[in-house]
Structures are given as C-alpha cells and as structure tokens.
Amino acid sequence: MPAKKNVSDKIAELKEGVDWFYSEDFKLEDASDKYKKLTELAKEIEKDLAEMKNDIKVIEEDFSK
C-alpha cells in the first residue's frame, strides 16, 4: 500500500499539474483527463484542510477549558 500523501505534497502535485497547462508539454488531447484528475486532487486538498481546521478547533477548545 502506497504511503498517504500529506497536504504539502498534494499541493505541490497540484501546482505541477497546473504548470503543465502552461508548458511546452501541453497536449490538448490530454487536457481533459488532466483537468479531471487535478479537480479531484483539489477536492482532496480542500477536505484535508477542512479536517485540519476541525482538529485545530478541537485542540483550541481543549486548551481553553
């Protein structure tokens, strides 16, 4: 089983994917699939960040008691 990527790695992968659209390697034939994959990755990042935000709120509540 591959290691789970952390948020920083996912953001770096997203940036690399977006950069591809502006690179000389860009191919219109591949753009749709690449866009779909990057959209899913962006959703994963949003979910991860929301979970982190929730964890921080829980920790803040614990410390404020």
C-alpha positions in Angstrom: 0.0 0.0 0.0 1.5 3.4 -1.0 2.2 5.9 1.7 -0.5 8.5 2.1 0.5 11.9 0.7 0.4 14.9 3.1 -1.2 18.2 2.2 2.1 19.8 1.2 2.8 17.0 -1.3 -0.7 17.2 -2.7 -0.4 21.0 -3.2 3.0 20.6 -4.9 1.4 17.9 -7.2 -1.5 20.3 -8.0 0.9 23.1 -8.8 3.0 20.9 -11.0 -0.2 19.8 -12.8 -1.4 23.4 -13.3 2.1 24.3 -14.6 1.7 21.6 -17.2 -1.1 23.5 -18.8 1.3 26.4 -19.5 4.3 24.2 -20.5 5.6 23.1 -23.9 4.4 19.6 -22.9 0.8 20.6 -23.0 -1.3 18.5 -25.4 -5.0 19.3 -26.0 -5.8 15.6 -26.2 -4.6 15.1 -22.6 -6.0 18.3 -21.1 -9.5 17.0 -20.2 -8.2 14.0 -18.3 -5.5 16.0 -16.6 -8.1 18.7 -15.6 -10.4 16.0 -14.1 -7.5 14.5 -12.1 -6.4 17.9 -10.8 -10.0 18.8 -9.9 -10.2 15.6 -7.8 -6.9 16.4 -6.2 -8.1 19.9 -5.3 -11.2 18.4 -3.7 -8.9 16.1 -1.6 -6.8 19.1 -0.5 -10.0 21.0 0.5 -11.2 18.0 2.5 -7.8 17.6 4.2 -7.7 21.3 5.1 -11.2 21.2 6.5 -10.2 18.2 8.7 -7.1 20.1 9.9 -9.2 23.1 10.7 -11.6 21.0 12.7 -8.7 19.4 14.6 -7.3 22.8 15.4 -10.7 23.9 16.7 -10.9 20.8 19.0 -7.4 21.4 20.3 -8.3 25.1 21.0 -11.4 24.1 22.9 -9.4 21.6 25.0 -6.8 24.3 25.9 -9.5 26.9 26.7 -11.0 24.8 29.4 
